[in-house]
């Protein structure tokens, strides 16, 4: 459960240093109620030096000339630079913020430390940094997946704590796992004021419209002075996600925000919640915003078969069971991702 401080409820902070049933229970509660939780960024390998260098690389790329960014434009494989308006997240409600909308650079998995896509000139000499950062992210995801399997009481004979992690092992084959550098340029005081004046309500003014993520889970790394993330409560209201929730104010780095993706929600018969979230403009402190997201996916050929867990079977939705009854084979992780990409990009 989350904490309540001065009448405000905060997302739970989960200590993942121990892979045990107590941690598993806390994770299941957070994933079921919120679909979001924090992991304190301590002793996980993400040092201040690594984080500062990673954000420096991001700033360097997004400040590079348009011609350079165009050499690695995004394609149907979801790798590369995404220019403004490439993503249609919420066409019915998003207030378009001029030409300065979310800009991203996606990296697919690295093989033996080497990128499997063209790198822009500004990042070509930093391949080791990017690969190393992805390795740290994968290690954290594997730990969380092991804790989730314990929390779901997966029996040892069925795979136990490794039920999920074994299906995310890159040595088996490729996946849709993606590292994304995100840049939300400042709109400037004049444009920001104009947008608010034209909007019927403040909630229309967003940097990234309401959406859910596609995969197993997402790790989100933020900078101390750049808030904006909001998640949707069950009653459809929006809840700001603090950069430093109570208890972490004196930490060297912000805690990592973890959210459950569509695939894991589907896989758990919606026991785990894939929550709508967005990035809002901070009206009183509008400035450039940078973040880094790691989207974890299973190996592409993984069949999304029912998880051998009583908690999952009791969730009551029978999404995967119904497919079996109708004689269809289980959907693969690759097929699930392809369907979601088609809905967002029109591919």
Buried (B, 14 or more C-beta within 10 A) or exposed (E): EBEEEEEEEBBBBBEBEEBEEEBBEBBBBBBBBBBBBBBBBEEBEBEEEBBEBBBEBBBEBBEBEEEBBEEBEBEEBBBBBBBBEBBEBBEEEBBEBEEBBBBBBBBBBBEEEEBEBEBBBBBEEBBEBBBBBBBBBBEBBBBBBBBBBBBBBBEEEEBBBBBBBBBBBBEBEBBBBBBBBBBBBEBEEEBBEEBBEEEEEEBBBBBBBBBBBBBBBBBBBBBEEBBBBBBBEEEEEBBEBBBBBEBBEEEEBBBBBBBBBBBBBBBBBBBBBBBBBBBBBBEEEBEBBBBBBBBBBBBBBBEBBBBBBEBBBEBEBBBBEEBEEEEEEEBBBBBBBBEBBEEBBEE
